[in-house]
Amino acid sequence: MGNKLYKAALGFISVALLLSILWPYNHKLIDFDVEPDFAVLESDEIYFNNTRIVHYRTTENEDLTAAGFKLHRMTKILEDSSSSHFNFAIINHWREDRAYIVAEPNNRFVLSDTVSVAIGDTLLTLPLDHMDYKDHYAFATEIFKRSLTYDLPYLIEGKDSIFLFGTKPNAKTNQVILKDYFRLIGRFR
């Protein structure tokens, strides 16, 4: 009896392993074209706070805490101020169960009010001083979708173009931030 149970368990594990190899998990983009509501499910917030938060530096001060906000910036982001580049940050409004993404330029004083970003065959114009959460979300969505097809974004400054994230490691870090954010709001599985 014990030998049959052992063989059945071994057969089940072998079949499960074979199925996982033949049909690997594919990440899915979910409803990127639908108007965002920025809602965060409790399960996604628990996953973020228990597994991903160790990679982030959380900013909490009296004003943010009183309003119910936490600002998360990844610890590996490029903080060099010698050249212009962008980094993303996640804003968690924990009282309302909402999360927002914000593109932060490192040299705001160097960049003009409106900047242009070229990615693939698309030119995006960003009015930095007049962007709301939906504008930041649309920009992050375009960057993330294009990064999955290996299109690189460039910041256009006059006749020059520089890599939007400054360096390749910083681009990978920002892609992780975007992946964490879209998982947090349930748009990436």
trRosetta pair geometry for C-beta under 8 A, 3 or more apart (Angstrom, degrees):
i j d omega theta_ij theta_ji phi_ij phi_ji
1 4 5.9 -55 -152 33 31 110
1 5 6.5 29 152 -16 64 107
2 5 5.7 -55 -148 38 34 112
2 6 6.3 38 152 -22 66 106
3 6 5.6 -51 -147 35 31 115
3 7 6.4 30 154 -17 64 106
4 7 5.8 -55 -147 38 31 109
4 8 6.3 32 153 -20 65 107
5 8 5.7 -53 -145 36 30 112
5 9 6.3 29 156 -17 64 106
6 9 6.0 -57 -148 37 28 109
6 10 6.3 25 155 -16 64 110
7 10 5.7 -55 -143 40 31 111
7 11 6.1 34 155 -21 64 107
8 11 5.7 -54 -146 37 28 112
8 12 6.3 31 154 -21 63 106
9 12 5.7 -53 -147 35 31 113
9 13 6.4 28 156 -15 64 106
10 13 5.9 -54 -145 39 30 109
10 14 6.2 33 154 -21 64 108
11 14 5.6 -55 -146 37 30 113
11 15 6.3 29 156 -17 65 106
12 15 5.9 -55 -147 36 29 108
12 16 6.3 28 154 -17 64 108
13 16 5.7 -54 -145 39 31 112
13 17 6.2 32 155 -19 65 107
14 17 5.8 -55 -147 38 29 111
14 18 6.3 29 154 -19 64 108
15 18 5.7 -55 -146 38 30 112
15 19 6.3 30 155 -18 65 106
16 19 5.8 -54 -146 37 29 110
16 20 6.4 28 155 -19 63 106
17 20 5.8 -56 -147 36 30 110
17 21 6.5 28 154 -17 64 106
18 21 5.8 -58 -151 36 31 110
18 22 6.2 22 156 -12 67 111
19 22 5.8 -59 -139 43 31 106
19 23 6.0 -22 176 32 69 104
20 23 7.1 -72 -125 65 21 70
20 24 6.9 56 172 -99 60 57
21 24 7.1 -3 -151 -62 23 87
27 188 6.4 4 -179 -177 109 90
27 189 6.5 172 -153 91 61 46
28 188 7.2 170 83 -152 50 46
28 189 4.8 -4 51 58 95 96
29 32 5.2 -17 166 -31 115 122
29 145 6.9 51 -114 -104 159 91
29 148 7.7 -107 -51 -19 125 168
29 182 7.8 -35 -127 170 75 145
29 187 6.8 2 -162 158 64 82
29 188 6.1 -19 -109 -103 54 75
30 186 6.8 -64 79 145 137 70
30 187 5.1 -152 66 -153 84 44
30 188 6.7 -156 17 -68 89 26
30 189 6.2 53 -26 -5 125 103
31 34 4.1 -23 -178 16 101 124
31 187 6.2 -106 67 -125 82 86
32 141 5.5 146 -167 -158 105 120
32 145 6.5 108 174 -71 166 125
32 187 6.2 98 -83 -176 69 121
36 134 6.7 176 48 -118 110 75
36 137 5.0 -95 13 169 159 160
36 185 7.3 8 -154 162 108 150
36 187 8.0 -39 -113 -62 99 142
37 98 8.0 -109 139 -119 65 104
38 98 4.4 44 123 -161 107 100
38 99 6.1 -161 -176 58 87 46
38 100 5.8 -4 -140 -77 135 71
38 133 6.8 -8 -72 152 146 138
38 137 7.5 -109 -79 -83 97 143
38 185 6.1 -70 -146 -123 38 131
39 97 6.3 23 -155 120 70 96
39 98 6.1 -49 -97 -100 37 72
39 185 6.8 108 69 -150 44 83
39 186 7.6 -18 89 22 83 125
40 44 5.7 -129 -168 81 79 116
40 45 5.1 80 149 -59 122 105
40 92 7.5 7 -27 -140 165 89
40 97 5.0 -140 59 176 87 73
40 98 6.1 172 -2 -107 97 16
40 99 5.0 77 -60 -11 126 105
40 184 5.8 -27 -121 161 110 84
40 185 5.9 -70 -86 -99 71 57
40 186 7.7 166 -126 -16 42 97
41 44 4.6 87 61 8 88 104
41 45 7.0 -159 91 -5 44 86
41 97 7.9 54 -90 179 13 121
41 186 6.0 75 -3 -59 112 127
42 45 5.7 -58 -148 39 32 111
42 46 6.3 34 154 -21 67 105
42 97 7.4 -48 -68 -130 68 129
43 46 5.7 -51 -147 35 31 112
43 47 6.5 35 152 -20 63 103
44 47 5.6 -49 -148 34 34 113
44 48 6.4 33 153 -18 65 105
44 183 6.5 -177 -151 143 109 71
44 184 5.3 134 152 -147 116 39
44 185 7.4 173 132 -51 158 12
44 186 6.0 -110 -57 -61 157 82
45 48 5.7 -52 -145 38 33 111
45 49 6.0 24 158 -12 67 111
45 92 7.7 114 -130 -149 105 128
45 94 7.7 118 -153 -123 142 86
45 97 7.2 -95 -43 -139 147 83
45 184 7.0 65 -85 -153 56 89
46 49 5.9 -60 -139 45 28 105
46 50 5.8 12 165 -8 66 118
47 50 6.3 -69 -138 45 21 100
47 51 5.8 -29 -179 25 62 116
47 52 7.2 43 135 -4 72 107
47 183 7.4 -92 102 143 134 118
48 51 7.2 -78 -125 53 13 77
48 52 4.9 -47 -148 47 56 121
48 53 6.3 85 148 -50 67 87
48 180 6.6 104 -123 -176 102 98
48 183 7.4 156 -74 100 98 104
48 184 5.1 33 -65 -101 144 102
49 52 7.8 -9 -35 51 14 80
49 53 5.2 24 -141 -32 39 137
50 53 7.3 69 -5 14 11 110
51 54 7.7 -67 171 11 28 104
52 55 6.0 -56 -176 31 61 110
52 56 7.1 42 138 -12 79 113
52 180 5.2 145 -170 -134 152 124
53 56 5.5 -70 -154 41 48 110
53 58 7.1 -1 -163 -47 102 123
53 72 7.3 -97 -128 -126 75 132
55 74 5.8 -14 142 -139 93 87
55 75 6.2 -133 -180 19 50 100
55 76 7.4 -35 -172 -2 94 104
55 176 7.5 -78 142 138 154 134
56 72 4.2 -3 -180 -168 145 101
56 73 6.5 136 -159 69 84 28
56 74 5.6 -60 -102 -97 68 45
56 75 6.6 -170 -123 -26 15 81
56 90 7.5 -52 -126 42 148 116
57 72 7.4 143 68 -155 42 53
57 73 5.2 -25 60 70 94 85
57 74 7.4 60 11 148 81 8
57 75 5.2 112 -35 -83 97 77
58 70 5.5 -16 -162 -178 110 110
58 71 6.9 139 -159 75 55 50
58 72 5.4 -22 -99 -98 73 72
59 64 6.7 104 119 0 87 171
59 70 7.3 150 67 -169 56 58
59 71 4.1 -17 53 66 109 107
59 72 7.8 -154 16 -70 76 27
59 73 7.1 40 -19 3 108 104
60 64 5.8 -135 -141 86 47 125
60 65 5.5 61 -173 -62 94 103
60 70 5.8 -22 -82 -120 94 83
60 71 7.8 -178 -64 30 48 76
61 64 5.2 86 49 17 70 104
61 65 6.8 -143 91 -5 29 96
62 65 5.9 -61 -141 42 25 108
62 66 6.0 27 160 -21 64 110
63 66 5.9 -54 -145 35 26 111
63 67 6.5 14 158 -7 61 110
64 67 6.0 -67 -151 45 29 103
64 69 4.5 -93 -164 77 84 95
64 70 6.8 105 153 -90 123 33
64 71 6.5 -86 -135 -11 151 99
65 68 7.5 43 -173 -75 31 25
65 69 7.6 -101 -66 53 24 59
67 93 8.0 -65 134 -129 89 91
68 93 5.7 55 114 -164 100 70
68 94 5.7 -137 177 58 86 72
68 95 3.3 -44 -154 -6 152 121
68 96 6.9 107 119 -7 142 81
69 91 6.0 -21 -159 -172 110 97
69 92 6.9 140 -158 77 55 51
69 93 5.5 -27 -97 -99 74 65
69 94 7.6 160 -108 9 22 80
70 91 7.5 158 79 -159 46 49
70 92 4.5 -11 58 60 96 104
70 94 6.3 41 1 -23 109 116
71 89 6.0 8 -173 164 92 127
71 90 7.6 152 -159 83 46 50
71 91 5.6 -17 -105 -106 70 74
71 92 7.9 -162 -75 22 24 73
72 89 6.5 162 79 -170 51 76
72 90 4.3 -14 61 65 109 98
72 91 7.6 -168 21 -78 76 27
72 92 6.5 48 -12 -12 113 108
73 77 6.2 -70 172 9 97 142
73 87 7.2 50 -149 134 103 130
73 89 4.8 -33 -87 -114 80 103
74 77 5.0 116 73 -38 91 95
74 87 7.8 -136 40 -173 98 117
74 173 5.6 179 105 178 150 105
74 174 7.9 -153 26 -84 142 44
74 176 6.9 97 -106 88 155 111
74 177 5.3 -110 -30 -76 128 108
76 169 7.6 -102 160 153 115 103
76 170 8.0 -167 132 -108 85 58
76 173 4.7 -148 98 -116 108 134
77 87 4.6 57 -160 -137 135 143
77 170 6.4 66 -154 -139 54 93
77 173 5.7 -178 -89 130 56 143
77 174 7.4 76 -115 -67 95 80
77 177 7.9 30 -77 -49 110 140
78 85 6.3 3 85 85 130 148
78 87 6.9 -168 50 -72 74 118
78 106 7.6 -68 105 -61 87 153
78 165 7.2 119 22 166 131 76
78 166 4.9 -131 93 72 161 146
78 167 5.9 136 -78 26 148 108
78 169 7.6 120 -60 88 106 91
78 170 3.9 -33 -17 -94 119 137
78 173 7.6 157 -18 46 78 144
79 106 7.1 168 -147 -132 41 129
80 83 6.6 17 116 33 113 81
80 85 7.7 48 68 25 93 127
80 106 7.3 49 77 151 51 163
80 166 6.6 150 56 -167 117 152
81 106 5.9 -146 -106 150 64 112
81 107 6.1 124 -159 -77 75 93
83 107 7.5 -123 134 -13 21 140
83 162 6.6 -153 174 -175 118 154
83 166 6.1 137 88 -124 115 98
84 105 6.6 -14 -161 -165 91 107
84 106 6.8 176 -143 57 43 90
84 107 4.7 -93 -99 46 75 122
84 110 5.6 -135 -76 91 113 132
84 111 5.9 119 -137 -62 138 101
84 155 6.2 -118 112 105 114 160
84 157 7.1 113 48 -58 148 143
84 162 6.4 112 68 73 91 146
85 105 7.5 161 91 -147 27 64
85 106 5.6 19 61 12 72 121
85 107 8.0 73 22 8 51 96
85 155 7.4 -152 -110 -8 46 143
85 162 7.4 -103 -80 126 78 117
85 163 7.2 2 -113 97 108 75
85 164 6.5 102 -148 153 73 36
85 165 5.5 57 -171 -173 117 20
85 166 3.4 -42 -76 -47 161 100
85 167 7.9 -22 -110 -1 165 64
85 170 6.8 37 154 122 150 154
86 103 5.2 -6 -172 -175 128 99
86 104 6.6 142 -158 73 70 41
86 105 5.4 -45 -97 -93 75 58
86 106 7.3 -153 -93 -13 25 80
86 155 7.3 147 -16 -68 105 127
86 164 5.4 -28 30 171 110 88
86 165 6.4 -65 62 -91 72 55
86 174 7.6 72 105 -117 82 154
87 103 7.7 154 80 -156 30 55
87 104 5.3 -26 68 64 79 97
87 106 6.7 66 -1 -58 104 95
87 165 7.3 88 -84 -136 59 81
87 170 7.3 -83 -93 -175 94 110
87 173 8.0 -23 -134 105 99 114
87 174 6.1 -140 -138 -91 58 110
87 177 7.8 86 -179 5 77 167
88 101 5.8 -13 -168 -171 115 100
88 102 6.9 146 -156 76 62 44
88 103 5.8 -36 -97 -98 72 57
88 104 7.1 148 -109 14 19 83
88 140 6.3 90 -120 -112 136 114
88 174 5.3 110 13 -149 103 92
88 177 4.6 164 79 113 113 139
88 178 6.1 73 52 -63 168 79
88 181 7.3 -87 147 -23 134 146
89 101 7.5 151 77 -157 42 53
89 102 5.1 -22 61 63 90 98
89 104 5.6 35 -5 -14 113 127
89 177 7.6 -53 -89 -168 23 140
90 99 6.1 -9 -174 -174 100 111
90 100 7.4 149 -161 78 52 46
90 101 6.1 -28 -103 -102 62 65
90 102 7.9 176 -87 20 16 80
90 177 6.7 -158 -35 -170 101 94
90 180 7.0 -81 -52 105 150 109
90 181 5.2 -164 -99 -93 112 101
90 184 7.0 86 -152 22 140 163
91 99 6.7 157 83 -161 53 57
91 100 4.3 -13 61 61 106 97
91 101 7.6 -163 19 -76 81 17
91 102 6.0 53 -19 -13 113 116
92 98 7.9 158 -159 91 46 48
92 99 5.1 -18 -107 -108 64 89
92 184 7.9 -98 -98 -180 101 146
93 96 4.7 -5 126 43 115 104
93 97 7.6 -39 94 30 79 13
93 98 4.5 -2 59 66 113 92
93 99 7.0 -163 22 -81 72 36
93 100 7.1 48 -14 -6 105 101
94 97 7.1 28 -159 -79 36 44
99 181 6.7 -165 134 -149 125 79
99 184 5.0 -30 58 128 167 128
99 185 5.6 -137 61 -65 109 96
100 133 4.7 -75 -138 -137 127 118
100 136 6.9 60 172 82 97 134
100 137 7.3 -87 -150 -63 72 99
101 133 8.0 111 47 -159 54 78
101 136 5.6 -168 94 137 73 108
101 137 6.0 114 47 -94 103 60
101 140 4.5 7 112 -40 145 169
101 178 7.2 52 -138 -115 148 68
101 181 4.9 57 -81 -168 116 159
102 133 7.8 -61 -79 -115 82 68
102 136 5.1 -36 -112 -155 47 155
103 126 7.6 -64 80 -150 144 154
103 131 7.9 -29 47 117 101 164
103 136 5.7 -169 4 -140 85 90
103 139 5.7 -61 -20 106 142 139
103 140 6.7 -167 -53 -66 100 88
105 108 5.1 127 83 -80 110 66
105 111 5.4 -55 175 8 164 150
105 115 7.7 128 -79 -13 142 159
105 128 6.8 -26 -4 -130 131 140
106 166 7.9 17 10 -54 143 136
107 110 3.9 2 143 22 119 120
107 111 6.3 123 98 -17 82 90
108 111 6.1 -63 -146 41 33 104
108 128 7.3 175 -140 156 92 148
111 115 5.4 -27 -169 -70 120 126
111 128 6.6 89 116 -26 126 161
111 157 7.9 -102 -115 -101 74 110
112 115 6.5 148 59 -70 79 71
113 127 6.5 -1 148 -153 86 71
113 128 6.1 -148 -170 44 41 95
113 129 5.4 -42 -149 4 91 118
114 125 6.1 5 -178 -178 110 96
114 126 6.7 163 -155 82 60 47
114 127 5.0 -26 -99 -101 89 61
114 128 6.9 -164 -92 2 31 80
115 125 7.6 167 86 -154 37 52
115 126 5.1 -15 61 60 83 101
115 128 6.2 49 3 -41 103 112
115 155 6.3 -24 174 -154 124 97
115 156 7.5 152 179 57 74 70
115 157 7.8 -26 -140 -82 96 75
116 123 5.9 -8 -171 -175 110 98
116 124 6.9 152 -158 79 56 49
116 125 5.5 -25 -101 -100 75 67
116 126 7.5 175 -88 17 25 78
116 155 7.6 123 82 -163 54 51
116 156 4.1 -30 86 53 106 119
117 123 7.4 154 79 -159 42 50
117 124 4.6 -16 62 61 95 102
117 125 8.0 -174 22 -77 71 22
117 126 6.4 38 -5 -12 110 117
117 139 7.8 82 42 -149 151 107
117 153 5.4 1 179 -173 110 110
117 154 6.9 158 -159 78 61 40
117 155 5.8 -31 -104 -100 76 54
117 156 6.9 -163 -89 4 21 87
117 164 6.1 43 -139 -97 113 126
118 122 7.2 160 -153 86 52 49
118 123 5.3 -21 -99 -103 76 73
118 124 7.7 -174 -79 20 26 72
118 153 7.1 155 82 -155 43 58
118 154 4.9 -15 61 61 93 96
118 156 5.6 77 -15 -46 104 113
118 161 6.5 -41 36 -132 126 136
119 122 5.5 -18 68 66 77 97
119 124 6.9 10 14 -3 105 112
119 142 6.8 135 64 145 149 104
119 143 6.8 -142 -94 -104 164 60
119 146 5.0 65 158 139 127 172
119 151 5.3 88 174 135 85 118
119 152 7.1 -145 -132 102 76 28
119 153 4.1 -26 -86 -99 107 78
119 154 7.3 168 -74 17 56 64
119 164 7.9 -12 -75 -27 103 143
120 146 5.9 -135 -18 -141 119 125
120 149 7.9 23 -77 92 134 122
120 151 4.1 -31 -56 -144 98 143
122 142 7.3 -117 106 -171 152 129
122 146 7.9 -126 38 -83 127 143
123 156 7.6 -3 -141 -7 103 148
124 139 6.6 126 165 -119 151 86
124 142 6.5 139 -74 99 146 160
126 131 6.5 -7 -169 -68 88 133
126 135 7.6 127 -139 163 80 115
126 139 6.4 44 -100 -98 119 141
127 130 4.2 -17 123 49 122 105
127 131 6.2 164 80 -51 71 78
127 135 7.9 -58 53 -170 85 158
128 131 6.3 -38 -143 -5 25 115
130 135 8.0 71 112 1 65 171
131 135 3.9 -132 -152 92 84 136
131 136 5.6 102 151 -52 122 80
131 139 7.7 -15 -148 -11 141 136
132 135 5.3 101 48 9 58 102
132 136 7.3 -117 107 -1 33 92
133 136 5.7 -55 -147 39 35 111
133 137 6.1 39 152 -23 67 107
134 137 5.4 -51 -145 36 32 115
134 138 6.3 34 154 -21 65 103
135 138 5.8 -50 -146 34 31 110
135 139 6.4 30 154 -16 63 106
136 139 5.7 -56 -149 38 31 112
136 140 6.2 29 154 -17 66 109
137 140 5.8 -57 -144 40 29 109
137 141 6.1 34 155 -24 64 107
138 141 5.7 -52 -146 34 29 115
138 142 6.5 28 156 -18 62 105
139 142 6.0 -56 -151 35 29 108
139 143 6.4 26 154 -15 65 108
140 143 5.7 -56 -145 40 32 111
140 144 6.0 29 157 -18 67 110
140 178 5.8 -178 -174 -121 100 106
140 181 7.0 -41 165 90 148 151
141 144 5.9 -58 -143 39 26 108
141 145 6.1 23 161 -15 65 109
142 145 6.1 -54 -141 39 27 107
142 146 6.2 19 161 -11 62 113
143 146 6.1 -66 -148 44 24 106
143 147 6.2 27 155 -27 64 109
143 153 5.7 -34 -121 -38 94 147
143 164 7.7 -128 -124 107 124 161
143 174 7.9 -51 146 138 137 120
143 178 6.8 -139 97 -93 105 156
144 147 5.6 -52 -144 30 30 112
144 148 6.9 35 155 -24 61 99
144 175 7.3 133 -120 -136 72 69
144 178 4.3 -165 -90 159 114 140
144 179 7.5 157 -141 -64 119 57
144 182 6.5 133 180 -36 167 142
145 148 6.0 -52 -161 25 33 113
145 149 7.5 10 149 2 62 103
146 149 6.0 -66 -156 47 42 98
146 151 3.9 -67 178 62 102 120
146 153 7.0 101 92 -57 139 93
147 150 7.2 40 -168 -87 39 25
147 151 7.0 -95 -75 56 32 68
147 171 7.8 -179 -126 173 123 100
147 175 5.2 -163 157 -111 155 113
147 178 7.4 116 35 64 148 152
152 163 6.8 -47 170 -131 118 92
152 164 7.8 -179 169 15 73 101
152 171 7.5 -28 -133 -137 92 154
153 163 7.7 91 86 -164 60 56
153 164 3.9 -4 104 -7 103 144
153 165 7.6 86 66 -19 102 87
154 161 4.2 31 159 174 132 114
154 162 6.5 150 -161 72 82 26
154 163 6.1 -55 -109 -101 71 34
154 164 6.1 -135 -104 -38 15 83
155 161 6.7 157 75 -157 43 63
155 162 5.2 -21 59 64 98 83
155 163 7.5 15 13 98 88 15
155 164 5.1 126 -37 -100 89 64
156 160 7.6 154 -157 88 49 48
156 161 5.2 -26 -100 -101 62 87
157 160 5.1 -19 71 71 88 97
157 161 7.3 157 23 -95 69 33
157 162 6.6 8 10 5 116 105
162 166 7.8 12 153 -100 110 47
163 166 6.1 -159 90 -41 102 5
163 167 7.3 115 93 -61 142 18
163 171 7.2 -72 167 -61 120 123
164 171 7.7 92 72 -101 86 98
165 170 4.5 -177 156 109 103 101
165 171 4.1 149 62 -78 151 70
165 173 7.9 163 -174 54 134 89
165 174 5.3 -134 -115 8 133 143
166 170 5.0 16 63 54 101 154
167 170 4.6 92 58 10 83 105
167 171 7.0 -138 98 -9 44 86
168 171 5.4 -50 -147 31 35 116
168 172 6.6 36 154 -18 65 100
169 172 5.7 -51 -151 35 36 111
169 173 6.4 39 149 -21 65 104
170 173 5.3 -49 -147 35 37 116
170 174 6.3 36 154 -17 66 104
171 174 5.8 -55 -147 39 31 108
171 175 6.4 35 151 -22 64 104
172 175 5.5 -51 -147 33 33 114
172 176 6.6 37 151 -20 63 101
173 176 5.7 -53 -156 32 33 112
173 177 6.7 36 146 -20 64 102
174 177 5.2 -45 -148 32 40 117
174 178 6.4 40 153 -18 67 101
175 178 5.7 -51 -148 38 34 111
175 179 6.3 37 151 -20 65 105
176 179 5.6 -52 -145 37 32 113
176 180 6.3 34 154 -19 65 105
177 180 5.8 -56 -150 37 29 111
177 181 6.3 28 152 -19 64 107
178 181 5.6 -53 -145 36 32 112
178 182 6.2 23 160 -12 67 107
179 182 6.2 -58 -142 41 27 103
179 183 6.3 29 156 -18 62 108
179 188 6.2 -122 -149 116 61 158
180 183 5.8 -58 -149 38 28 111
180 184 6.2 35 151 -28 64 107
181 184 5.4 -54 -150 30 32 116
181 185 6.7 6 161 1 66 104
182 185 6.3 -59 -140 48 34 94
182 187 4.4 -82 -164 74 88 99
182 188 3.6 63 119 -5 113 120
183 186 7.5 36 -175 -77 31 27
183 187 7.8 -99 -65 53 22 60
183 188 5.1 -66 -65 75 62 97
183 189 7.4 117 -118 -90 79 38
186 189 7.9 12 -161 -61 56 92
